[in-house]
Amino acid sequence: MAGLPDTPLGLIGGLLILAVVMALSNWTTTTIIRVMVRRLASRTKSTWDDRIIERKVFARLAHVVPAVLAYYGIGLALGVTAADIASLADPDVVFTTPVRPLILAATLVQRVALAFIVVTAAVAFSLFLEAANDIYNESYAESKSRPIKGYLQVVSLLAYIAAGVVAVSVLAQVSPIAFLSGLGALMAIIILVFKDTILSLVASIQIMSNDMIRIGDWVEVPQSNADGDIIDIALHTVKIQNWDKTISTVPTHKFIGESFKNWRGMSESGGRRIKRAIKFDVNTIRFLKDEEIEHLSRFEVLRSYMKEKKESLAEHVASREGTDSGLIPEQRGLTNIGTFRAYVLNYLKAHPTIHDGMTLLVRQLDPGPQGVPIEIYCFSNDTDWVNYEDLQGDIFDHLFAILPEFGLRAFQEPAGSDFAKLGGREPE
């Protein structure tokens, strides 16, 4: 039998000594690991060991040491041997009243210590997987197109489940196989509880295999009011930093079950579309006069166009000579809006920031109550948002300023100053 402490004071003293030894061992182990590991990591050129230290993998493993001491030291503190603990399950062995509670206490402490070791190992393994993800993102260029965080989270989840099963089996002192067989009846409930995890896992596999989204992609998810860059792809969620710097968290399976827009194609193509129209007052559209044609012919971007048109008009006039003088000849001439379209087209072709390998056209749309729209459809060769907006503004600033040269006026709704002029007084 166990050599029990002589007095309750001796029992309390043994437990206090064990507690102090455990606390000192935890502090010593954590300090030694922190100092030695950091010193070794500082001597290496690689960064993978730094990532493991930052995730505190070794610091978490250091907590196993006091648990091991508790597992083996509780018997000494209570005066209970391993044989006593093993014989507790034998119904033929009879213990005296003071002995049985101590053996039960020692057994409980050992089970808790063992369960704590299992859970701590699972937590350390999960932290190691996070460090592995950091190393992958830092060391491999394909990490943005092929993130592995979701897969590592699945492995981590399985490790936690396995650790939970083992810990419960240890505390209940039953075989893990027997414990799992008892969970068969609860499988429907388990599936219901982990429904989102299962959906997210399937969605993650489809997303990665089809290369639907990557970290850094600009996406629009209207159903979630998300519009911005993807900053994180995890098992259950995708984080999107909106343009107002807020963070939207969208479930991963939403990218499979709902529609979204990915602007990666625009970024990779090297061109960003400009599609904007100027609406003209129909009353300002007319044929150009001879002096206006001569004036516009001096514009560099119109020189060749005006030359071709004047030659075409001269041929047309020559072909009509000798016709019946009583007929009104076909009206053919240069219009100010047609010449303006030619000016815009040549101006864009010569512009250094307009992509010359993509669609470029200047077209007239259907006229309506707000005038005749002339739409510009082209692509800039700079996809940066700020530069793109500056370019677009510069182009239309120039076009609005050049309109009077063609005798054109942009249409806009009447303002208060317009009504004031109609009333015969100057606007204030």
C-alpha positions as CSV (number, residue, x, y, z in Angstrom):
1,M,0.0,0.0,0.0
2,A,0.9,3.6,-0.3
3,G,3.0,5.4,2.3
4,L,0.4,8.0,3.2
5,P,1.5,11.3,4.8
6,D,1.4,11.1,8.5
7,T,-0.7,14.2,9.0
8,P,-3.0,16.4,7.0
9,L,-0.3,19.1,7.2
10,G,2.1,16.7,5.5
11,L,-0.5,16.1,2.8
12,I,-0.9,19.8,2.2
13,G,2.8,20.3,2.2
14,G,3.3,17.7,-0.4
15,L,0.7,19.3,-2.7
16,L,2.2,22.7,-2.2
17,I,5.7,21.4,-3.0
18,L,4.3,19.8,-6.2
19,A,2.5,23.1,-7.2
20,V,5.7,25.1,-6.6
21,V,7.8,22.6,-8.6
22,M,5.2,22.8,-11.5
23,A,5.2,26.6,-11.5
24,L,9.0,26.8,-11.4
25,S,9.3,24.2,-14.2
26,N,6.8,26.1,-16.4
27,W,8.6,29.4,-15.9
28,T,12.1,27.8,-16.4
29,T,11.1,25.8,-19.5
30,T,9.3,28.8,-21.1
31,T,12.3,31.1,-20.4
32,I,14.9,28.7,-21.6
33,I,13.0,27.9,-24.8
34,R,12.3,31.6,-25.5
35,V,15.9,32.6,-25.0
36,M,17.6,29.6,-26.7
37,V,15.2,29.4,-29.6
38,R,15.4,33.1,-30.4
39,R,19.1,33.0,-30.1
40,L,19.4,30.1,-32.6
41,A,16.8,31.7,-34.9
42,S,18.8,35.0,-35.0
43,R,21.9,33.1,-36.3
44,T,20.0,31.7,-39.3
45,K,19.3,33.5,-42.5
46,S,16.0,31.8,-43.2
47,T,12.8,33.3,-41.9
48,W,10.8,30.1,-41.3
49,D,12.1,29.7,-37.8
50,D,11.1,33.3,-37.1
51,R,7.5,32.6,-38.1
52,I,7.3,29.6,-35.8
53,I,8.6,31.6,-32.9
54,E,6.1,34.4,-33.7
55,R,3.3,31.9,-33.5
56,K,4.6,30.8,-30.1
57,V,4.7,27.1,-31.0
58,F,7.5,26.2,-28.6
59,A,6.1,28.4,-25.9
60,R,2.9,26.4,-26.1
61,L,4.7,23.1,-26.0
62,A,6.6,24.3,-22.8
63,H,3.3,24.0,-20.9
64,V,3.5,20.2,-21.3
65,V,6.3,20.0,-18.8
66,P,4.3,20.9,-15.6
67,A,1.5,18.6,-16.8
68,V,4.0,15.7,-17.0
69,L,5.3,16.6,-13.5
70,A,1.7,16.6,-12.2
71,Y,1.1,13.2,-13.9
72,Y,4.1,11.6,-12.2
73,G,4.3,13.7,-9.1
74,I,0.8,13.5,-7.7
75,G,1.4,10.0,-6.5
76,L,4.4,11.1,-4.5
77,A,2.6,14.1,-3.1
78,L,-0.4,12.0,-1.9
79,G,1.7,8.9,-1.0
80,V,0.0,6.8,-3.7
81,T,1.9,4.4,-6.0
82,A,1.1,3.4,-9.6
83,A,0.1,-0.1,-8.3
84,D,-2.5,1.5,-6.1
85,I,-3.9,3.4,-9.0
86,A,-3.9,0.4,-11.2
87,S,-5.7,-1.7,-8.5
88,L,-8.5,0.8,-8.2
89,A,-10.3,-0.9,-11.1
90,D,-10.0,-4.3,-9.4
91,P,-13.3,-4.9,-7.4
92,D,-11.5,-7.6,-5.3
93,V,-9.2,-5.1,-3.8
94,V,-10.5,-3.4,-0.6
95,F,-9.1,0.0,0.4
96,T,-9.3,1.6,3.8
97,T,-11.3,4.8,4.2
98,P,-8.4,7.3,4.1
99,V,-6.7,5.5,1.1
100,R,-9.5,5.3,-1.5
101,P,-10.2,9.1,-1.7
102,L,-6.5,9.8,-2.2
103,I,-6.2,7.2,-4.9
104,L,-9.3,8.6,-6.6
105,A,-7.8,12.1,-6.4
106,A,-4.5,10.9,-7.8
107,T,-6.3,9.1,-10.6
108,L,-8.3,12.2,-11.5
109,V,-5.3,14.5,-11.5
110,Q,-3.4,12.1,-13.8
111,R,-6.4,11.9,-16.2
112,V,-6.7,15.7,-16.3
113,A,-2.9,16.1,-16.8
114,L,-3.0,13.6,-19.7
115,A,-6.0,15.3,-21.3
116,F,-4.2,18.7,-20.9
117,I,-1.1,17.3,-22.6
118,V,-3.2,16.1,-25.6
119,V,-5.1,19.4,-25.9
120,T,-1.9,21.4,-25.6
121,A,-0.2,19.3,-28.3
122,A,-3.2,19.9,-30.6
123,V,-3.0,23.7,-29.9
124,A,0.7,23.7,-30.7
125,F,0.1,21.7,-33.9
126,S,-2.6,24.3,-34.9
127,L,-0.1,27.1,-34.3
128,F,2.5,25.3,-36.3
129,L,0.0,25.1,-39.2
130,E,-0.5,28.9,-39.0
131,A,3.3,29.4,-39.1
132,A,3.4,27.1,-42.1
133,N,0.8,29.3,-43.8
134,D,2.9,32.4,-43.0
135,I,6.0,30.7,-44.5
136,Y,4.1,29.7,-47.6
137,N,2.7,33.2,-48.1
138,E,6.1,34.8,-47.6
139,S,8.2,32.4,-49.6
140,Y,6.1,31.4,-52.6
141,A,4.7,33.7,-55.3
142,E,1.8,31.5,-56.1
143,S,0.5,31.9,-52.5
144,K,-1.9,34.7,-53.8
145,S,-3.4,32.5,-56.5
146,R,-3.2,29.2,-54.5
147,P,-3.8,30.0,-50.8
148,I,-3.6,27.0,-48.5
149,K,-5.1,28.6,-45.4
150,G,-8.4,26.9,-45.9
151,Y,-6.9,23.5,-46.2
152,L,-4.7,24.0,-43.2
153,Q,-7.7,25.1,-41.2
154,V,-9.4,21.8,-42.1
155,V,-6.3,19.9,-40.9
156,S,-6.3,22.0,-37.7
157,L,-10.0,21.3,-37.2
158,L,-9.5,17.5,-37.6
159,A,-6.6,17.7,-35.1
160,Y,-8.9,19.5,-32.5
161,I,-11.6,16.9,-33.0
162,A,-9.1,14.0,-32.6
163,A,-7.7,15.7,-29.5
164,G,-11.2,16.2,-28.1
165,V,-12.0,12.6,-28.6
166,V,-8.8,11.4,-27.0
167,A,-9.2,13.9,-24.1
168,V,-12.8,12.8,-23.4
169,S,-11.8,9.2,-23.6
170,V,-9.0,9.7,-21.1
171,L,-11.2,11.5,-18.7
172,A,-14.0,8.9,-19.0
173,Q,-11.4,6.1,-19.1
174,V,-13.0,4.5,-22.1
175,S,-11.4,3.4,-25.4
176,P,-11.5,6.1,-28.2
177,I,-12.9,3.5,-30.5
178,A,-15.8,2.8,-28.2
179,F,-16.3,6.5,-27.7
180,L,-16.5,7.0,-31.5
181,S,-18.9,4.1,-32.0
182,G,-21.2,5.7,-29.6
183,L,-21.2,8.9,-31.7
184,G,-22.7,7.0,-34.7
185,A,-26.2,7.7,-33.4
186,L,-25.4,11.4,-33.1
187,M,-24.0,11.7,-36.7
188,A,-27.0,13.6,-37.9
189,I,-26.6,16.1,-35.2
190,I,-22.9,16.3,-35.9
191,I,-23.5,17.0,-39.6
192,L,-26.0,19.7,-38.7
193,V,-23.5,21.3,-36.3
194,F,-20.7,21.3,-38.9
195,K,-22.9,22.1,-41.9
196,D,-21.2,25.5,-42.5
197,T,-17.8,23.8,-42.2
198,I,-18.7,21.2,-44.8
199,L,-20.2,23.7,-47.2
200,S,-17.1,25.9,-46.8
201,L,-14.7,23.0,-47.4
202,V,-16.4,22.1,-50.6
203,A,-16.6,25.7,-51.7
204,S,-12.8,26.2,-50.9
205,I,-11.9,23.2,-53.1
206,Q,-14.0,24.5,-56.0
207,I,-12.7,28.1,-55.6
208,M,-9.0,26.9,-55.6
209,S,-9.4,24.4,-58.4
210,N,-11.2,26.9,-60.6
211,D,-8.9,29.8,-59.6
212,M,-12.0,32.0,-58.9
213,I,-10.5,34.4,-56.4
214,R,-7.1,35.2,-55.1
215,I,-5.7,37.4,-52.4
216,G,-5.4,40.9,-53.8
217,D,-8.3,40.5,-56.3
218,W,-10.8,43.4,-56.6
219,V,-14.3,41.8,-56.3
220,E,-17.8,43.1,-56.1
221,V,-20.4,41.0,-54.1
222,P,-23.7,43.0,-54.4
223,Q,-25.6,40.7,-52.1
224,S,-23.2,41.4,-49.2
225,N,-22.6,45.1,-50.1
226,A,-18.9,44.3,-50.5
227,D,-16.7,46.1,-53.1
228,G,-12.9,46.1,-52.6
229,D,-9.8,44.0,-52.4
230,I,-9.6,40.5,-50.9
231,I,-7.2,40.5,-48.0
232,D,-7.8,37.0,-46.6
233,I,-9.2,33.7,-47.7
234,A,-10.0,31.3,-44.9
235,L,-12.0,28.1,-44.6
236,H,-15.2,29.7,-43.4
237,T,-14.9,33.3,-44.5
238,V,-13.4,35.6,-47.1
239,K,-12.4,39.1,-45.9
240,I,-12.8,42.0,-48.3
241,Q,-11.4,45.5,-47.6
242,N,-13.9,47.9,-49.1
243,W,-12.8,51.2,-50.7
244,D,-13.9,53.1,-47.6
245,K,-11.5,50.9,-45.6
246,T,-14.2,48.9,-43.9
247,I,-13.9,45.1,-43.8
248,S,-16.7,42.9,-45.1
249,T,-16.7,39.3,-44.1
250,V,-18.4,37.0,-46.7
251,P,-19.0,33.3,-46.1
252,T,-16.8,31.3,-48.4
253,H,-19.7,29.2,-49.8
254,K,-21.3,32.5,-51.0
255,F,-18.8,32.7,-53.8
256,I,-20.1,29.4,-55.2
257,G,-23.9,29.9,-54.5
258,E,-24.1,33.5,-55.6
259,S,-22.8,35.7,-58.4
260,F,-20.0,38.1,-57.9
261,K,-17.7,40.2,-60.2
262,N,-13.9,39.8,-60.2
263,W,-11.9,42.6,-61.7
264,R,-8.7,40.5,-62.0
265,G,-9.2,40.2,-65.8
266,M,-9.0,44.0,-66.1
267,S,-5.9,44.2,-64.1
268,E,-4.1,41.4,-66.0
269,S,-5.2,42.7,-69.4
270,G,-3.3,46.0,-68.8
271,G,-6.2,48.1,-69.9
272,R,-9.1,49.8,-68.1
273,R,-12.2,50.8,-69.9
274,I,-13.4,54.4,-70.4
275,K,-17.0,54.6,-71.4
276,R,-18.6,58.0,-71.2
277,A,-20.8,60.2,-73.4
278,I,-21.1,63.9,-74.0
279,K,-24.6,65.1,-74.9
280,F,-24.9,67.9,-77.5
281,D,-27.6,70.4,-78.0
282,V,-29.3,69.5,-81.3
283,N,-29.8,73.2,-82.2
284,T,-26.0,73.6,-82.5
285,I,-25.5,70.8,-85.1
286,R,-24.9,72.3,-88.6
287,F,-22.7,72.2,-91.7
288,L,-19.3,73.9,-91.4
289,K,-18.6,77.1,-93.3
290,D,-15.6,77.4,-95.6
291,E,-13.7,79.6,-93.2
292,E,-14.4,77.1,-90.4
293,I,-13.1,74.3,-92.5
294,E,-9.9,76.2,-93.2
295,H,-9.6,77.0,-89.5
296,L,-10.1,73.4,-88.4
297,S,-7.7,72.1,-91.1
298,R,-4.9,73.7,-89.1
299,F,-5.4,71.4,-86.2
300,E,-2.7,68.7,-86.2
301,V,-5.0,65.8,-85.4
302,L,-7.5,66.9,-88.1
303,R,-5.1,67.7,-90.9
304,S,-5.2,64.4,-92.8
305,Y,-8.9,63.9,-92.1
306,M,-9.8,67.4,-93.5
307,K,-7.6,66.9,-96.5
308,E,-9.4,63.6,-97.4
309,K,-12.8,65.1,-96.9
310,K,-12.1,68.2,-99.0
311,E,-10.8,66.0,-101.8
312,S,-13.9,63.8,-101.5
313,L,-16.2,66.8,-101.6
314,A,-14.3,68.2,-104.7
315,E,-14.8,64.9,-106.5
316,H,-18.5,64.9,-105.7
317,V,-19.0,68.5,-106.9
318,A,-17.1,67.7,-110.2
319,S,-19.3,64.6,-110.7
320,R,-22.4,66.8,-110.5
321,E,-21.4,69.3,-113.2
322,G,-23.7,69.3,-116.2
323,T,-26.8,68.0,-114.3
324,D,-30.2,69.6,-114.6
325,S,-29.9,73.1,-113.2
326,G,-33.5,73.0,-112.1
327,L,-32.8,70.3,-109.5
328,I,-31.6,71.1,-106.0
329,P,-28.3,69.3,-105.7
330,E,-27.6,66.8,-103.0
331,Q,-26.4,68.5,-99.9
332,R,-23.0,67.1,-99.0
333,G,-20.6,68.8,-96.6
334,L,-18.7,68.6,-93.4
335,T,-20.8,68.8,-90.2
336,N,-19.4,70.2,-87.0
337,I,-20.4,67.1,-85.0
338,G,-19.0,64.7,-87.6
339,T,-15.7,66.7,-87.6
340,F,-15.7,66.7,-83.8
341,R,-16.0,62.9,-83.8
342,A,-13.0,62.6,-86.1
343,Y,-11.1,65.0,-83.9
344,V,-11.8,62.9,-80.8
345,L,-10.9,59.7,-82.5
346,N,-7.6,61.0,-83.8
347,Y,-6.9,62.7,-80.4
348,L,-7.3,59.5,-78.6
349,K,-5.2,57.5,-81.0
350,A,-2.4,60.0,-80.5
351,H,-2.8,60.0,-76.7
352,P,0.1,58.2,-74.9
353,T,-2.0,56.7,-72.1
354,I,-4.7,55.2,-74.4
355,H,-4.2,51.5,-75.0
356,D,-3.5,51.0,-78.7
357,G,-4.2,47.3,-78.7
358,M,-7.8,47.4,-77.4
359,T,-11.1,48.7,-78.8
360,L,-11.2,52.4,-79.6
361,L,-14.3,54.0,-81.1
362,V,-16.2,57.2,-80.9
363,R,-19.9,56.7,-81.7
364,Q,-23.1,58.6,-81.9
365,L,-26.0,57.1,-79.8
366,D,-29.7,57.5,-80.3
367,P,-30.8,61.1,-79.8
368,G,-33.2,61.8,-77.0
369,P,-34.8,64.6,-74.9
370,Q,-31.3,65.6,-73.6
371,G,-29.7,65.9,-77.0
372,V,-27.4,63.8,-79.2
373,P,-24.9,61.7,-77.2
374,I,-21.4,61.1,-78.5
375,E,-19.9,58.2,-76.6
376,I,-16.2,57.6,-76.1
377,Y,-15.3,53.9,-75.7
378,C,-11.6,53.1,-75.2
379,F,-9.1,51.7,-72.7
380,S,-6.4,53.3,-70.7
381,N,-3.0,51.5,-70.4
382,D,-2.8,52.3,-66.7
383,T,-5.2,50.3,-64.5
384,D,-4.3,52.2,-61.3
385,W,-7.5,53.8,-60.0
386,V,-6.0,57.2,-59.2
387,N,-4.2,57.5,-62.6
388,Y,-7.2,56.2,-64.4
389,E,-9.5,58.9,-63.0
390,D,-6.9,61.6,-63.7
391,L,-6.6,60.4,-67.3
392,Q,-10.4,60.3,-67.8
393,G,-10.8,63.8,-66.3
394,D,-8.0,65.2,-68.4
395,I,-9.5,63.8,-71.6
396,F,-13.0,65.2,-71.0
397,D,-11.7,68.5,-69.7
398,H,-10.0,69.0,-73.0
399,L,-13.0,67.9,-75.0
400,F,-15.4,70.2,-73.2
401,A,-12.9,73.1,-73.7
402,I,-12.5,72.5,-77.4
403,L,-16.3,72.4,-78.2
404,P,-16.6,76.1,-79.1
405,E,-14.0,75.6,-81.9
406,F,-16.6,73.4,-83.6
407,G,-19.6,75.6,-82.8
408,L,-21.0,73.0,-80.6
409,R,-22.6,73.3,-77.1
410,A,-23.0,70.5,-74.6
411,F,-26.6,70.0,-73.3
412,Q,-27.5,70.5,-69.7
413,E,-30.7,71.0,-67.8
414,P,-31.8,74.6,-67.2
415,A,-30.5,76.1,-64.0
416,G,-31.8,78.9,-61.8
417,S,-29.6,81.4,-63.6
418,D,-31.1,80.4,-67.0
419,F,-34.6,81.1,-65.7
420,A,-33.4,84.4,-64.3
421,K,-32.1,85.5,-67.7
422,L,-35.5,84.6,-69.2
423,G,-37.1,86.9,-66.7
424,G,-35.0,89.8,-67.8
425,R,-32.8,90.1,-64.8
426,E,-29.2,89.1,-64.2
427,P,-28.6,86.2,-61.8
428,E,-27.2,87.1,-58.4
